[in-house]
């Protein structure tokens, strides 16, 4: 439901800081007040139970249309300074008023309470002086009773707050309070029972025992009361309490890391065993064998194939292995490109041999064929849809009768029978009831967690209603894990899943739709947005967050910048298992995400219903009724816009606020006619413009602009006063020293938050007498020359968190990082490094203590300087590229790198690394590439308790030998069983 996002967007348009002052009038002010009041009312319409669901859906549709109408009129008013009719604003007000009243009525009918409230009320009731049975101990329980009354009052206030302010910390506290209150009540009841059976209930020993129990309960409860008071205070707007709430959220940052951890697979043990035996079994006539896996969407086909593919005891049996996913909207060239890019051997890491991926289809097919020829290979072809596609793909897989295997997953039994080369065909079966319950509880409560007794019977029924389908269980589990742990809520889900189960083979679709219906309004726009991207996309998180920020449908928080809100929403969708982590960052956060194709189908369908996105995927495409009123356009194949018919049909979507070109890069110029004067987002990064499209300069509502253009950006770019994200690249990459691709007027775009471009200078900063920094909102500045980053420039970027700088060659560099006190990520690269010639940083080498990520390339620094880096208290990622440091020996000092999680050493002349397991105590991943001089890996690195991966790519024989010895030792002695040691050596 897009109503909530539309309201948030309109509120931002009408905000006094954004709306033109000379156009403001009483009607505009009235609309602003009404929509800003409607926003928290919609937040309170949650959860949406079955008895009010259709009413809420209908109301949301009417609100969405009313807000869309208001937005269209007001944005047109800003552009043209005139309205479509004299009374249009009054009509909009008259339309919004009854909708607000109806929403308020529904919100008032929803009775909510925190999951812990029943337990707190029950405990308080037991301790009340009229109910507590032990007269001589009543005075001692009064203090705890009062604390519980305060706690319940806070819980009621928190429960009444808008859902958008209820953080993960609040949910965690709610669960802890419920468990503590329930345990306290059971302990006190047990004591009372023991006193009834004892001879001297008023004895000193009895009193002493009770006071000890009471003391322990109080020690547990009081901190929770204080935390609840802080949260309730934050809802009232107390700044101190808001700061405390932020610190509580910081305590749960580990949740972000846990999202990237591999999750245990449930119920596929026998499937795995059966497939593994078939894969590694030697046969007398060991021809290339195709092993099909078939099953319903969400039955675990890909999960099973992935677990087989990632099992080293299987892949070690093969000389080369690769993976490709085939989508419904496939292109043969893309299939071969993906497969070629994924191929990995013992001497070559995946992706390193992918230089030919831009070749034509037949050359790509031949490249795959030649890579596999004369080798025993394992290939996974995931999600095959079409027999014709298989016929085109299979010819790239040679049959040398050497035991090569192809795992093929598909929904179609016909395709499986067509492709298989033997009698083997594996069909996925529904999980058993026990495995279904195990998977649900694992999803809801995590590894080692257990379901509370009062929810077990209901939970069992919910798991049974999912009919053994893993996708349904994980999605419902994700939903339950994020919402109230109350019997009432779980019974609502039980009823909904029971209705879904009655749909038979379509039950899983109903359950996925149920998970969408139970999303809070603030998350629905984010979920729908994923439908804009092609099937099986790996979407970079930074790109997604910047798009969401520019769209304006994220409600700002007084406690967080909007990027943090976006990151939080993304995390909630991942925690609900509606999105999955596809790639991780160096410090184990989410780098790229994706969506199961069945969930994506749901998103695409709802995008149409909500007028949220229209995706142009192919030349012949039936346009649904109402396409011309869609708010956003996504072009999946950029070349389609060269076709007149397609181009003209897209132009008819006159209400579009967004155009995304999400297809592969298009190397040829496109005709580009922008008739979308309300455009907020234009992502044309994959489109190459020979001439700058001047229509862009008239898009005064534009907030996001990315494009590929080899010229200098025009000075009239400063017309785009609302621009927040600007990404401009040159292709092919050309660097003009001493020049800027940006106009001098760029300094007038004061709302810029992220500025990224191909290596260039910044234009000279103007001299102005202004105490307010010109780029006060800027958070990201990427690929800027070091010469441009003067002290005056960085002084005008006080909120910068990410900075990437370059210099042409070694020499003196003025580095003024003391001016950016919030910097978290810094990259410095020498484009043309010279051995033995170092970069001389002046006045001295300094990094802010806030730094979490650091990359250096070509600096030729002496290893003694490393102590400056080692003392950074928050540093988690350190990447040392080509001759970043020079010298034969590196001896880390004690108490350095206390939080470092990721270390990359690449193209260094290091010979001796004098480290041991006492250094780098938090290190999780160590990557060494092309370190040809290194004698060996430090001997006892296997004792680094957090180390999960050690990877060597084309390093010296001595380093590889020591790594292999360490690998054998880990396997033999069982030291650090989670450590994976991998070596790739082209010289082997």
N, C-alpha and C positions, 0 to 999 in steps of 0.2 A: 504494500500500500504506500503510494507515493505522497499521500496528503501531508504527512509529518515533514518530510524533506522539503516539500514545496513551501510550507509555512516557514520553516527555518530560513530558506532562501529568501523569501519575501521580507521577513523581518530584517535580514541583513541589508537588503536593498533600501528599505525605508529607514534604516538607522540614521539618526541625526548626523553622524560622522560621515555617512556615505551619500545621502540624498542631497541633491543640489538645494542650497538654502533658498535661492530665489524662486524655486518652484514649489516650495512647501506651502500648504494651505490647510484649512481646518479639516477638509475631507481626507486629505492624505494623513494628517495627524490621527484622525479617528480610525482609519483603517489600520494604521500602525499599532495603536493601542489595542484594537480588537484582536488582531492576529497574534500579538505578543501575549495576550491573555489566553487565547485558544491553545497555544503551544503546550503549557503544562497540563491542561485539561486532557489533551490527547494522550499525554504520557501516563496519566492515571487510569486510562482505559486499558488495563492490563492486570492480570492475564485475561485473554479473550476466550471465555468459556463457550461451550457449544450452544447454550441457551441464548446468548446474545451475539453469536458470531456473525450471522447473516445481517443483523441489524447494523453491526459495526462496519461490515464490509460495504453495505449500501451507503452509510453515512460517510465513510472515508472517500468513497467515489464522488459524492456530491461536494464534500469539502475540497477535494483535489481539483475538481472542475472550477469551483468558485475562486480558489486561490490562483489557479492557472490564468483565469480570466483577468483577475486583478493584476497579476504579474505582467501579462501581455499589455494591458492598458497603461500601467505605470511606466514600464520600460519604454514604450512607444512615446509616452509623454515626456520622458527625459530626453529622447532623441529629437522629437519634433516640436516640443514645447506647446503641444495642443492635444486635446482629447478627442476621441471619436464622436462623442456627443456631450452636450452640456451637462446632463444629469448622470453620466456613466458612473462616477464615483459614488454618488448617493445610491444608485442601484446596487453596486457592489456591497455597500454597507448593509443595505436591506437584505441582501442575499446571505451575508455572513452571520447576521444576528440570530436567526432561528437555528442555524447550524450549530452555533456556539451553545445555545440553550439545550439543544438535543444532546450534544456531547456532554454537557455538564450533568444532565439527567442520567445518562448511562454511567458516567464516572461515579456518580453518587451511589449508584446501585451496587457497585463492586465493593465488597467488604474484604479488606486485606489485613493480614498481620504477618509479622516476621516469623520465621520458622521457629525461633526460640521462645516466642511469647507464651505459648501454652505451658512450656516447661517452667518458665519464670513465674507465671501466675500460679501454677500448681504448687511450686515450692513456697511462694509467699503466702498462699492460702494456708498451707500446713503450719507455717511459723507464726501466723496471726495469733495474738494472745487469747482469742476466743476459741481457737482450735488446737493449740499446742497442748498436749496432755500432761506434760511433766511440769507441775506448778513451780517447783523450786528452781527450774532452769529457765523459766520464761524471761527474766530480766536479761539473761545472757544472749537471747536470740533477737532482741529488739533491734540491735544495731544492724544485724544482717538483714532483718526484715525491711528496715528503712532503705538499705542499699538496693534491695530488690525492687522496692517501689520506685526509686529513682531510675533504676535500670528499665523497668517497664514503661515509664513515662518517656524515656529516650527512645525506646524501641517503637513506640507509637508515633513519635515525631518523625523518626527515620522512615517508617513505613508510609507515612503520608507525603513524603518528599517525592518530587519528580524522579522517575526511574533513571534519568540521565545522570543524576548525582550519586546514585548508588554504585559504588566502586566494588572491585573485586575484594578489597580489604573489608568492606562492609559485609559481604557474603561470608567471608572467612570468619569474621567475628561472630556473625549470627550463628554459624554452625558450632563454634567453640562455646558460645553461651548456652546453646541448647544442650550440648553434651555435658557441660559442667553442671548445669541446673538439674538435669535428670540424674546424674551420678550423685549429686549432693542430696537429692530427695531420697534416693534409694539408701544412701548411707545413714541418713537420719532416721528413716523408717526402721532400718535394721537395728539401730541402737535403741529406739523406743520399744521394739519388740523384745529385745534382750532384757530391758528393764522390767517389762511386764512379767517376765518369767523369773527374774532374780529376787532374792529375799530382801535386799536392802537397797532400793532404788535411790535413796537419798544419801548414800554413803559418800565419803570424800573421794574414794577411788573412782566411783561411778561419775561423780561430777568432774573430776580431773580428766577422765577419759573423754567425756562429752566436750569439754572445753578444748581439748586437743583436736577433736574432730572439727569443731566449729572454727578453730584457728586455721586449720588447713583449708577448709572451704572458703573462708574469708580471704585468705591469701590468693586463692584462685579467682574468686568472684570480683573483688574490688578493682583489680587492674582492668577487667572487662567493663565494669561500670564506668571507670574513668575514660576508657576508649570510646564507649557509647556516648558519653557526655561530649567528648571532643567532636565526634561525628555530628551529633545533633546541633552542636554549636556552629559547625561549619555550614549546616543547612540554613541557620539563621544569619549567616554572613559574617561571623566572627573571624577576622583575618588570622588571628593566632591559631584558632581551631583549624582553619583551612590549611595552614602550614603543617600542623600536626597530622592532618589527614593525608597530606601529600607524603609525609615521611612514612606513614603506614603503608601507602601504596608502594613506596620504594622497597619495603621489606619483602614484597612478594614478586620482585623482579625475576626471581628464579622460575616463575611460571612461563615467562617468555622463552627461557632456555629449554624448559621441559617440552615445549611444543615441537622442538626440532629433534628430540630424542626418539630413537626407534622404539615403537610400541610392540608389545608382545602380541603374537598372533594366536588366536584362540580357535580350536576346533578343526585345524587343518593338518594336524600331525600325521594322520594316516594318508591324507592326500599327498603331503610332502614326501613321505616315505615311498609311496607307490611311484610317484614321478621320478624321484631321485634314482630309484633302482632301474627304471627304464632308461634314464639318461646315461648312466655310467655303465650299464651292462654291456659287456663285450659279446658280439655275435659273430658267428662263422662268416656270414656274408654281410659285413657291417656297413651297409649302404647308408647314405644320408637319410635320416628318418625324421619325419614331421610328426610331432606329438601334439595333437589338438587338446585344448581344454575348453569345454563349453559350459554355459550356465546363464542364468538370468542376470540382468544388470544388477550389480551390487552383491553378487553371490560370492565374490572373493577370487575371481579368476586372475586378475592382475596382481592382487596381493600374493597369491600362491606363486605365480610366475616370478614375481620380484624376489620372494624369499629364496626360491631356487637359484635365481641369477646371482644373488648376493652371497650365496654360500660358497666360501673359498674351497671347500672340499670337493665341490662340483666343478667350479671354473678352473681349478688347478689341473683338471683332467684335459683341458682344451688349450690349444695354442693361441686362440683368439676368440673373443666373444663380443657381442654387440646387441643393442636393443633399439627397436623402432616401434612407435605407436602409429597406427593408421586411423585417420579420422574419416568421418562421413564425407566431408568436403575436401577430399584428398587431392593432391597433385603429385604425380609420379615422381617428378624431380625432387619435391620436398621429402618424399619418403626415402629416396636414395641418399639425399644430403644428410638427413637425420641419422640414417643407419651408418653412413661412412664416418660421420663425426663421432659416433658412439663406439666405434671399434677400438678394442684395447687388447694389447698383447703383453707378454711378460717384459718386453723391452720398450713398449710405447704406451704411454698413458692415453686414455680416451681424449680425442680432440686435437692431439698434437700432429696427426697426419691429415688434418682436414683442409689443407690448403686448396684442394680442388673442388670444394663444395659449391663454388659459383659456376661450375662448368655446366654444359647442357646435359639433358637427361641421359642420353646414350653414353656420354663420357662418365657421368656419375655412376651409372649402372656398371660400366666396365671397371671403374675404380674399385667398386665394392667387390666385383667378381675377382679381380686380380689380387685384392687384399686377402681373399679367402682361399684362393687357389693353392693347392698342395698343403693346406693346413687343416688340422682337425678343429672345427669351430662349433661354438654354441651361439645360436641367434634366437632372440625372442621377438616375434612379430605379434604385437599386442593389439587386440580389438579389430580384427579383420572383418570387413563388412561385405565384401563383394568378390565373387569368383573371378571376375575380369581383372580386378586389382591383383589378386593372388597370381594369376597367370603372368602378369607383367613383372611381378616382384620375384617369383621363384626362379627365374632364369639367371638371377645374379648369385644363386647359391650352387656352386659346383658340387658334384658328387664324386669324390675321390675314393669312396668306399673305405673311409678311415675312421668311421664312428662319429661323424659330424651329426649334430642334432639341431632341430628347429622346434622351439616351443611356440605354438600358435594359439592365441586365445580368441574366442569368438562367441557371439550369442547364438549363432545359427548352426544347428546340427547339420544342415545341408552343406554349408561351407566346410565344416569340419570333415565330413565324409569325403568331400571333393578333394581336400588338400592332403588327407592322411595317406601315408605310404605303407602302413601295416594295419593290423587289426586293432592297434592301440588307439583308444579314444577315451579321455577322462571327462566325466560329467560331474560337475559340482553338485553336491547334495546339500539340502538345508541343514543347518546346525541342529544338533539334538537339543532337547529342552534344557539339559544341564549345561551344555556349552553356551546356549543362548543366554542363560542366567549369568554364567561366568563372564561372558563378554559385556553384558549390560552393566554388571556391578564394577567390572574393571574400568569401563568408560566413565561411569558416574563418579566412582569413589577413588579411582587410581589404584596403582599397584600397592598391594598391602592393605588397602582400605576395605571396609565392610559396610553392608547396608544396615541402618538402624533397625531394630526389631519391629518397630511400629510400621515400617514401610516394606517389609520383606514380602508379605503375601501379595500386596498390591504390585510390587515390582516384579514378582514372579509372573503374574498375569500379564503385565505389560510386555515382558520378554516373550511370553508365549504368543501374544498377539502379533509379534513381528515375524512369525512364521519361519524362523531360522535364517533370515536373510541378514548377513553381516552389515550391509549398508544401512538397513532400517534400524538395526540394534545400535549402531554407533551414532547415528543421527539422533535417535530418541534418547540415547544415553547422554549425548552432548547437550540436548535440551534440558534434561532433568538435572544435569550437573550444574547448570547455570541459574536455575530457578529455585523457588521455595521448596524446601524439604519438608513440606507439610502433607498430611494425609489427604486433605481436601484437594490440593493441586495434583498430587499423584493419582487420585481417583478420577480427576478430570482427564488426565492423560490416558488412564486405563480405559475409560469410556470411549475416547476418541480412537485409540488403537484397536479396540474391539470392533468399532464401526468400520475401520479401515480393513481389518482382517476379513470381514464379510464380503469384501470386493473380490476375493479369490486371487487370480493371477495379477490383478491390478492393485493388490493391497500395498505393495511397496511404493507405488506412485502416490497413493493417498497418505501414506505415512510421511513421505517427503514433503507433500503439500501441507500436512499438519505441522511439520517443523517450521515451515515458512509462516504459517498463520500464527504460530506462537512466538514469532520474533517480535521484540519491542520495536516500535515505530522508528527509533533512531537507527536501527540496524537494517531495516528493510531496503532503504535506498542503496546501501553498501552491497547487500546481497544481489539486488537487481543489476547493479553496475557490472557485475561479473559476466552477465549475459552478453555484454558488448564484445567480449574477446572470443576469438576462435576456439573451437574445441581443442582440448589438451594443451592450452597455452600455459607457459610458465611466465607469470606476470611479475615483473620486478616490484617489490614492495614500495621502494621510493617513488616509482612512477605512479603507482596506484594511489598512494597517499597524497601526492601532489595534485593529482586529478580530483580526488575527493575534496581537497581543500579549496581548489578553484571553483568547483561546482557550487559550493555554498550551502550544501544540505547537512553539514555537520554543525550541531549546536555548539557555539563557543562556550568555554568554561572559564570562570574567573580564576581558577586555580591552575589551568594548563593552557599552553599554546595549542592552536587547533591541530597542528601536526601530531601532538601527543594524544589528542582526542581520537584522531583518525587511526593511529597505531593501536590504541586501546580497543576501538571498534573492530579492527582487523583481527586482533587477538581473540576477541569474543566470538567472532565467526569461526575461527580456527578451533577454539575450545568447544564450540557446538558441533564440530565435525562437518560444517557446511563448506569450509575451505580446507585445503591440505597444504602442508609445507612441502615445496618442491626443491628448494635450495636453501642452504643455511649460510649465514655470514661467518667470517673468521672466528667471531666470538659466540657462535651458536645461537644467534638470533635469526629470525626469518628473513631471508633474502628474496625469495620468489615464492609465490603461492599459485595454486591452481584449484580446479573444481572438478569433481567427478562428473562425467558426461551426462549422467541422468539428472543430477542436481542442476547442471547447466541448462539442460532442456527445460526444466521447471523455471529457471530464471528467465530464459528467453521467452517462454510462454507468458509469464507474468509481466515482462517488459512490454509486451504488446497490449495486454489488458490495462496496464497502468499508464499507457502513453509515455513510457519512460525511455525506450530505446528502439530504434529501427535499425536492423543490421542488414546491409547489402552484401550478400555472400556469393552470388553467382549472376551470370548474365540473364538467364531465364529464371525469373523469380516472381511468383505470384505475390502481389502486394495486397496485404490485408486491408479491409475497410478501415478508414481512419488513419492510414499511414501518414497522410499529409499533416496530421496534427501531433505527431510524435515530437517529443522535446529534444531528442538526441539522435544522432546518426553515427553508425559505425560501419566503416567500409573494410571488408575482410580481404578483398583483393584490389589493391590500389589501381591496377591497370584497367579495372572496369570503368573508372572515371574518364578514361580516354574514349569510351564508347558513347556516342551522342545520346542514344536512348536511355542508357543508365544515368548519364550525367543530368539529363533533363528531368528524369523521374525523381532524383535526389533533390534537385532544386525546388521541387514542389513541396518539400517538407519545410514550409516557410516559418514554422514556429521553433525551429531547431535552435537550441542554446549550445549544442556541443557537436563537433565533428571529430571523430577519431579515425585515423588511418592506421589500422592495426595489422595490415598484411605485410608481406615481405617487402623489402626495399624496392622501389620502382625507379629504375635508372633513367627513365626518359621523362621529359617535361610533360606535365598534365595540363589540359585546359582547366582553368580554375576561375569559376565565376561565383563570387560570394554574394548571395542574395539574402544572407541571414544577418540582418542588422542587429539582432539581439544576441549574437554569439558571445558566449562566455569562455568556451574552451575550444581551441583549435590545435589538435595534436597531429601535425603533418611532418613529424620527424622523419618518416620513411618516404617522404616525397621530395624529389629534387626540383627546385625552382631555378630556371635559368635567369628569369627576371623576377624581381621582387613583386609579389601581387599587391598593388597599391590599395586594393579594396580593404585589405587588413587594417589599414591606417584609419579607416572610418568606423571600426568596430569598438565603439567607446565603452562597451560593457565587457570587453575581453579581459580575462584574468589569467589565462594560460595560453601561451603561444610556444610551440616548438616546430622547427622546420629545418630543412637542409638547403642552404643557399651560399654560394661562393663569393658574393659581393659584400660590400659594407652595408649594414642596416641603415635605412633612411633616417634622417633627422626627425621626421614627423612621427616616428615611433613614440615620441613623447606625448602624442595625443592620447595614447592609451593609458590614461592616468590610473586606471584600476588594475593594471597588469601586476600580477603577483609572481608568476613563474615565466621565465624567458629562457628557452633552450635553443641555441643556434649552432649548427655545425657546418663545416665545409667538407665536401666530398667530391673528389678525393681530398684527403687531408693535406692542406697546404698552410704553412706557417710563414707569415710575413713579419720579419723582425722589426720592432720599432713602430708598428702600426696597430691600430685597433679596428676590429670589425664593428665595434659599437660606436654610435654617434656621440658627440659631446653631450647631447641633450639627455643621455641615459640617466644622468644624475637627477633629473627631474622626476623620475619614476619612483617616488618615495615609498610606494606600497610593495615594491619588489621583496619577495621572500627567498627566492631561489634563482640564481643567475649562473647558467652553465653555457660554455661555448668552446669551440675549438681553440687551441692555444693562441692567445692574443694578449695585447696590452689592454689596460683600461684607459679610456680617454682621461686627459688631465682633469683633476678635480677642480671645480671652480672655487674662487675665493669669495666666500660669503660670510657675513657677520650673523651667524645663526648658532644659537646654543643647542639646538636640536640636531642630532646627527642626521645627515641626508639619507642614509640607508639604515635607519634604526631598526627596520623590520627584517633586514637581510640575514638569513641563516646559512645559506650555501653560496659559496663563490668558487667556481671550479675552472681550472686551466688558465689562470691569470699569470702573467709574467711577474717574476719577483721584483723587477724594476718598477712595476706599477704600484706595488704594495708599500707605498711610503707610510710613514708614521701618520700623516694627515689622512690618508685614505682609510687606514684601519681604525683610526679614531672615530670615523663616521660609520663604522660597522660594529657597534658594541655588542650585538647579539649574535654575532657570527659563531656557528657551531661546527661548520665544515669548510675547510679551505684547502685548495689544491693549487700549488705554485710550480713554476718552472723557470729555468734559466738556460740559455743556449749552451754555455760551456763553463767549466770551473773558473773560479775567480772570486773577488770580493762580492758579498751579497749582504745588503742591509736587511736584517730580519727583526721585525718589530712585533713579535707575537705577544709582548706584554700588553698590547693595546686590545687584544681580543680575549677577555678574561673568561669567556664561556666556551672557548674552543674545545671540541671533543675529538675531531678528526683532522689530521694534517698530513698532506702529501707534498713532498718536494722532489722534483725530478730534474736532473741535468740531461738535456736532450743529446748532447755530444760529449760524453764523459771522456776524460783523458787519464790513463793510468798515471799514478804518482803525482797528479796535480789535484789538489783538494779545493773544495769550496771553503772560502774564509768568511764565516758568518760574523757580522759585526752588529752591534757593539760586542756581543758575546752570544754564544749558543744558549738559547733559553726556550723552554716549552712551558705553557701554562699547566698548572697542576690538575686542571680539569681534563687533560688529554686522555682519551681512551684508545685511539687508533693513531698509529704513526707509520708512514711509509717514506723511505729515503732511497733514492737511486742516483748513482754516479757522483756522490759527494767526496769519495776518497778520504774519509775522515779516519784518524787514527783510533785504534780500539780504546785508548785511554778516555776518549770523549764519551764512551758508552755509559759511564757512571752517571752522566747528566740524565740520560734516558732511563737508566735502571732505577733511579730514585723517584720517578713519576708515580704517585700513589695510586692512580686509577688506571694505569695503562694495561689494556687487555690484549691488544693486537700490535705486533711489531713486524713489519715487512722490510727487509733489507735487500734491495735489488742490486743490479749490476754495479760492482765496486762501490757500493754505498760506504763501506769501510775497507781499509787496506791495512795489511800487516799479517804476519804469519801466526800470531798468537792472540787469543782472547781469553782473559782470565776474569770472569765475573766476580764481583765482590759480594760478600754476605749482605743480606737484607735488601737485595735488589730484586726487581721484577716480582714483587710479592703477589700481584694479581694477574700476571701475564697468562693468557690462555692460548694464544696462537703466535708461533714464531716461524717466519720464512727467511731462509738464507739462500740467496740466489746469485750465481756468478761472482763468488767471493774467492780471494786467494788465501783464505784461512787454511793453515796447516795443522795447528794444534788448538783444540778447544778445551780449556782447562776448567770444565764444569763438572758437577756431580749432582746426585739426587737431592741435595739440600738446596740447590738453586732452583728457580722456577717452580715453586711448590704447587701452583695452580695450573701449570701448563697442560693443555688438553691435546693440542696438535702441533707437531713439529714437521715442517716441510723443508727439505734441502734439495736444491736443483742446481746442477752444473757446478758443484763445488769440487773441482778436479784435483785440488791439492790436499784436501782434508785427509789426514792419516786414518782417523777412526772416529766413531761416535763415542762420546763419554761413556765409560764402561758401565756405570750402574744406573743409566737412565730408565731401565726397566722398573726401577723402584720408585719412579715418580708416580705417586698414587693416582693422580688424575689424568695421566697420559692415556689417550685413546687411540691416537694415530701417529705413527712415524712413517714418513714417506720420503724415499730417496729417488730422484729422477736424474739419471746420467751423472752420477757422482763417481769419485775415485774408487778403484777396486778395493782399497783398504777400508774405506767408509762402508762400502756395500758388504764386504766380508764381515765387518764388525756388527752390522745391522742384522745379517743373516744369523750370526752366532747368537745375538740377543734374541732373535725370533725363536731359535731352537731352545734356548734356555727358558724362555717364557712358557713355551709349550711343554717342556719337560718338567719344570719345577712348579708350574701353576702360579707363577708370579704375575700379578696384574692381568687376569684373564680377559679383561675388556680391551687390552692393548692389541692393536692391529699394526703389524710392520709390513710395509710394502716397498719393494724395490723395482725400478724400471731401468734397464741398462741396455742401450742400443749396441754396446760393444760386446755383449755376451754372445 
